[in-house]
Amino acid sequence: MRRLSTMAALGLAVLALAACNRKGADETPEQAPEAAGPAEAGAPAGDQAATPTPPRRKPGLWEQRVSTEGMVQVSRICIDQALEQRLSWWGQQATTEGCEKNLVTPRADGGWQFSSVCDMGTGGKTTTSGVATGDFDSRYVVQAQSSTVGAEAPQMNGTRQINIESAWQGACPEGFRPGDMELPGGIRLNLLDMAGAGAGS
């Protein structure tokens, strides 16, 4: 039972970071919400009109270490340019609809501040905000706070601090296709297939 509970919590660590899609991130970012707190200290006001495009990860295989509440989950995901436009770097939610807010703004220190509000259906409504640093070509780190309410599974509700450390591993191995995510135990799933956009898209 304890093992089952742990696996559910680890799965939540990924789902709670959901950003749903990249549409909002690719539009001109708006002013960051006050809820982000200290994270917005480095973002200069008045620069929004000249805001650069949010960073995108280098195509290839990325290893992610997601840690929350003293637990760590390591996974690997195969990224290409097309998939990178659909999936955010602060979460792997495969659904392409459901986010009423999805904002990314640059910080004066070279990092990025982000926030999203996403409806995950039976998974509840998740609000996430945080800061990312790194070059997105070889490594990046995300520090976020995620809060979920209304989830059918009670253990998914609540507020958590989540850290993601990602490192580029090279080209995707033979047999991997864009969107493939490998979880502990050799379990592999495809995020685009989960979103109803299978290999034929």
TIFIGU-699175 format. One record per atom (N, C-alpha, C): x, y, z. Coordinates in steps of 0.001 Angstrom, whole numbers, padded with zeros to 6 digits, always signed. Atoms other than C-alpha are relative to their C-alpha. Layout:
<rs>
XYZ...
</rs>
This chain:
<rs>
+000836-001202+000000+000000+000000+000000+000873+001254+000000-000884-001156-000061+002842+002366+000858+000665+000238-001351-000630-000122+001312+004526+001619-002483-000968+000639-000996+001015-000552+000899+001260+002398-004279-000177+001485+000238+000150-001407-000354+000912+005677-002398+001178+000825-000498-001198-000699+000468+004490+006638-003257-000038+000212-001500+000071-000118+001454+003993+005938-006958-001029+001046-000417+001025-001000+000308+000814+008041-006951+000542+001403+000219-000575-001311-000297+002699+010935-005351+001023+000399-001055-000995-000294+001026+005501+010668-007912-000680+000396-001300+000740-000366+001201+002993+010735-010724-000567+001398+000113+000535-001333-000238+001459+013816-009185+001052+001072-000231-001076-000972+000170+004839+015545-009252+000112+000440-001450-000040-000352+001414+004686+015435-013040-001274+000725-000400+001270-000588+000396+000989+016197-013435-000197+001398+000570+000211-001295-000636+001057+019106-011020+000730+001119-000700-000750-001012+000731+003515+020898-013273-000609+000288-001362+000616-000117+001317+001094+020800-016183-000113+001442-000476+000179-001308+000630+001130+023751-018542-000895-000107-001211+001005+000287+001022-001242+022201-021084+000458+000200-001430-000535-000175+001349+000222+023742-024228+000907+001209-000030-000945-001104+000124+002668+026315-025535-000621+001248-000590+000604-001145+000667+000152+028689-027110+000212+001277+000790-000145-001200-000811+000154+031123-024207+001439+000434+000129-001407-000342-000168+003921+030947-023866+000578+000649-001234-000526-000559+001228+004465+031856-027508-000612+001353-000351+000580-001312+000209+002192+034887-027377+000788+001015+000817-000700-001027-000765+003429+038224-026017-000345-000145+001460+000290+000214-001420+003756+037590-022269-000581+001242+000638+000578-001090-000754+001694+039691-019909+000803+000179+001281-000698-000229-001257+002778+041082-016590-000178-001201+000905+000058+001170-000868+003585+038302-014119-000920+000271+001177+000925-000188-001117+001017+037725-011340+000718+000263+001314-000588-000321-001289+001621+038993-007827+000306-001255+000796-000180+001231-000770+001348+035425-006522+001389-000586-000131-001334+000550+000209+004795+034698-007889+000992+000506+001038-000815-000511-001098+006251+036795-005070+001371+000458-000434-001368-000467+000239+010043+037269-005021+000490-000271-001402-000488+000366+001324+010437+035684-008451-000066+001149-000972+000148-001052+000973+009283+038834-010180+000917+001189+000275-000855-001130-000351+011844+041066-008527+000965+000345-001121-000986-000268+001033+014218+040676-011450-000580+000391-001334+000626-000279+001284+011694+041323-014226-000280+001486-000117+000193-001431+000116+011891+044956-015341-001337+000338-000616+001273-000444+000546+008597+046741-015927+000261+000830-001250-000105-000827+001189+008006+048362-019298+000732-000666-001139-000731+000699+001047+010055+045803-021277-000858-001031-000714+000840+001068+000497+007076+043634-022142-000152+000029-001515+000191-000093+001446+006713+044924-025703+001172-000604-000752-001197+000510+000671+010266+043810-026498+000404-001372+000529-000318+001287-000598+010062+040476-024683+000392-001035-001057-000414+001017+000953+011996+037737-026505-000852-001263+000116+000724+001265-000026+010502+034355-027368+000520-000860+001143-000454+000875-001090+010585+031976-024371+000939-001081-000526-000987+000982+000452+013437+029446-024528-000635-001338-000351+000430+001347+000362+013033+026053-026149+001170-000951+000159-001052+000984-000222+014943+022932-025332+000608-000484-001317-000702+000563+001154+017524+021560-027729-000613-001362-000323+000543+001316+000370+016109+018597-029710+000928-001124+000456-000770+001153-000446+017211+015214-028412-000602-000608+001250+000459+000692-001203+016939+013143-025252+000372+000805+001244-000213-000732-001243+016546+014958-021933-000313-000902+001191+000276+000702-001250+016820+013376-018501-000513+001008+001007+000604-000891-000979+014612+014937-015856-000016-000651+001381+000112+000427-001405+014870+014641-012084-001022+000913+000660+001078-000765-000622+011586+015777-010528-000050-000364+001467+000015+000264-001441+011692+016138-006754-001083+000818+000684+001031-000668-000790+008873+016973-004374-000250-000812+001267+000318+000627-001275+008122+016214-000728+000964-001137+000344-001002+000982-000361+011370+014298-000302+000111-001186-000935-000049+001090+000958+010773+012014-003282+000575+000490-001327-000602-000346+001284+012599+011958-006633-000444-001002-001060+000340+000854+001141+011425+010618-009981+000889+000392-001174-000864-000250+001153+013856+010288-012884-000685-000544-001245+000592+000435+001262+012519+010107-016438+000826+000547-001154-000665-000476+001210+013795+010568-019979-001061+000282-001046+000979-000354+001012+011908+012317-022774+000698+000420-001285-000541-000320+001322+012612+012596-026500-000726+001222-000552+000562-001280+000447+012092+016138-027801+000441+000316-001424-000386-000604+001276+011979+017550-031329-000630+001391-000066+000459-001384+000063+011174+021088-032509-001515+000108-000014+001458-000059+000082+007537+020355-033342-000637-000284+001357+000564+000347-001305+006848+018721-029987+000277+001088+001028-000365-001052-000947+008631+021505-028126-000976+001165-000045+000982-001073+000101+006003+023931-029412-001292-000354+000725+001241+000438-000633+003295+021861-027733+000145-000280+001481-000206+000355-001404+004831+020839-024418+000870+001048+000689-000799-000976-000734+006110+023249-021799+001171-000690+000681-001149+000566-000683+009473+022752-020116-000191-000059+001498+000228+000144-001438+007931+023031-016662-001062-001051+000300+000946+001074-000260+005562+020089-017109-000246-000834-001229+000210+000909+001109+004492+017197-019268-001473-000298-000204+001410+000253+000227+000736+017596-019367-000241-000159-001490+000161+000280+001418-000264+016030-022684-001229+000658-000608+001201-000632+000524-003639+017745-022985+000337+001322-000665-000330-001227+000724-003555+020536-025543-001019+001115+000236+000986-001021-000329-006539+022438-024125-000199+000014+001506+000355-000017-001410-007658+023544-020718+000735+000995+000861-000711-000994-000805-005227+026252-019599-000591+001380-000248+000565-001339+000157-006913+029570-018967+001072+001078+000094-001122-000947-000052-003534+031209-018298+001297-000771-000157-001286+000645+000242-000026+030367-019473+001002+001099-000368-000856-001173+000209+002536+033162-019070+001469-000308+000280-001445+000124-000208+006323+033307-019412+000615+001385-000202-000642-001310+000111+008382+036448-018770+001478-000114+000356-001439+000046-000298+012159+037063-018795+000324+000777+001264-000497-000695-001179+014061+038146-015702+001320+000696-000338-001226-000756+000254+016919+040633-015545+001252-000851+000210-001168+000830-000275+019235+037890-014242+000201-001083-001063-000144+000971+001070+018756+035854-017435-000911-001204+000132+000930+001096-000186+016229+033426-015991-001374+000317-000572+001362-000161+000504+012543+033029-016800-000985-000260+001124+001071+000159-000968+009471+033448-014641-001227-000505-000748+001164+000544+000699+006330+031485-015489-001153-000216+000968+001180+000338-000789+002792+030862-014274-001061-000572-000929+001073+000598+000793-000117+028755-015485-001140-000416+000913+001184+000502-000684-003646+027829-014459-000664-000960-000962+000489+001018+000915-004859+024553-015980-001052-000882+000642+001056+000912-000436-007994+022435-015689+000324-001386-000527-000368+001354+000403-007016+018751-015725-001151-000987+000182+001156+000878-000111-010547+017389-015458-000060-000677+001358+000059+000726-001259-010677+014632-012834+001260+000201+000833-001244-000279-000715-007104+015647-011922-000036+001316+000738+000151-001260-000710-008390+018970-010595+000527+001200-000768-000493-001249+000587-007435+022559-011309+001336+000331+000648-001354-000205-000514-003713+023269-010971+000530+001382-000357-000650-001299+000183-002033+026641-010508+001482-000187+000305-001437+000193-000152+001737+026647-010987+000730+001304-000281-000844-001170+000267+004318+029436-010742+001405-000296+000479-001376+000241-000400+008073+029534-010517+001004+000689-000886-001113-000610+000726+011442+030392-012023+000852-001106-000620-000898+000937+000676+013683+028589-014523+001309+000697-000326-001317-000520+000364+017414+029077-015079+000734-001059-000815-000767+000935+000808+019884+027523-017492+000015+000430-001455-000125-000385+001408+020748+027574-021187-000956-000743-000921+000975+000779+000769+018126+025024-022371+000622-000737-001186-000714+000792+000999+020786+023547-024680+000674-001207+000651-000674+001091-000697+022589+021440-022103-000603-000281+001367+000518+000180-001353+020878+022006-018756-000919+001152+000371+000820-001056-000596+018133+023902-016974-000595-000524+001304+000568+000333-001298+016605+023981-013502-001280+000799+000198+001282-000647-000269+013017+024764-012551-000311-000133+001482+000468-000006-001374+011880+025750-009068-001407+000568-000009+001398-000410+000139+008100+025931-008783-000821-000365+001225+001012+000348-000990+005143+025894-006467-001268-000333-000764+001188+000450+000712+002086+023968-007626-001110-000306+000999+001132+000204-000889-001353+023953-006036-001157-000602-000790+001106+000675+000677-004166+021566-007012-001219-000078+000917+001263+000125-000727-007819+021669-005942-000996-000740-000888+001076+000639+000750-010845+019605-006951+000338-001317-000665-000357+001287+000601-009007+016398-007890-000811-001119+000651+000761+001124-000527-010965+013159-007509+000805-000793+001029-000866+000708-000944-007996+011496-005807+000472+001002+001059-000328-000981-001049-007595+013323-002454+001486+000303+000122-001439-000212-000160-003810+012815-002388+000588+000936-001044-000499-000902+001031-003466+014931-005529-000224+001462+000361+000290-001374-000399-004902+018027-003832+001056+000517+000974-000958-000607-000915-002714+020475-001954+001042+000816-000736-001060-000848+000545+000274+022755-002458+001353-000648+000244-001301+000654-000085+003770+021439-003155+001081+000840-000650-001190-000562+000638+007243+022746-003888+000580-001088-000902-000500+000982+000961+008591+021020-007001+001241+000554-000682-001228-000368+000695+012108+021130-008449+000232-000966-001158-000329+000823+001156+013094+019872-011892+001420+000337-000433-001349-000161+000539+016708+019358-012959+000058-000809-001291-000006+000663+001303+017045+018548-016666+001356+000146-000672-001286-000012+000693+020162+017622-018628-000137-000703-001346+000020+000567+001343+020584+016965-022352+000929-001201-000065-000772+001241+000036+021800+013412-023018+000573-000326-001374-000435+000302+001362+022402+013547-026777-001200-000269-000893+001086+000318+000929+020363+012350-029734-000919-001050+000626+000931+001009-000493+017242+010279-029029+000454-001377-000471-000440+001345+000374+018134+006562-028994-000894-000611-001072+000795+000725+000989+016969+004231-031744-001208-000615+000699+001218+000528-000604+013385+003217-031063-000802+001048+000747+000728-001097-000625+012467+006527-029384-000574+000897-001088+000570-000987+000905+010119+008906-031148-000392+001233+000798+000340-001218-000734+009205+012504-030265-001215-000203+000899+001084+000152-000961+007045+012565-027157+000136-001209+000886-000193+001173-000840+008256+009240-025783+000621+000406+001332-000542-000236-001333+008799+009439-022028+000209-001349+000674-000336+001253-000681+010572+006625-020200+000046+000243+001493+000117-000127-001440+009705+006229-016529+000766-001126+000688-000679+001076-000718+011322+004107-013806-000657-001350-000265+000525+001327+000263+010956+000393-014401-000118-000312-001478+000048+000238+001433+011302+000759-018150-001341+000309-000628+001311-000367+000545+007720+002027-018565+000169+001153-000973-000089-001067+000983+007399+004113-021717-001390+000362-000498+001267-000488+000536+004479+006265-022825+000296+001165-000925-000196-001120+000919+004027+008846-025554-001009+001090+000327+000849-001098-000439+002666+012216-024481-000950+000476-001085+000875-000423+001083+001266+013074-027902-001117-001012-000225+001033+001026+000120-000571+009750-028109-001043+000201+001087+000919-000237-001106-002080+010526-024710-000908+001184-000278+000786-001186+000327-003271+013845-026112-000904-000230-001207+000836+000275+001154-004981+012137-029042+000635+000453-001293-000724-000402+001201-002293+013268-031508+001081-001028-000228-000914+001119+000138-000677+009973-032371+001045+000175-001048-001151-000026+000908+002158+009086-034666-000348+000524-001366+000372-000473+001332+000176+010042-037737-000086+001493-000114+000115-001459+000057+000113+013715-036797+001305+000631-000385
</rs>
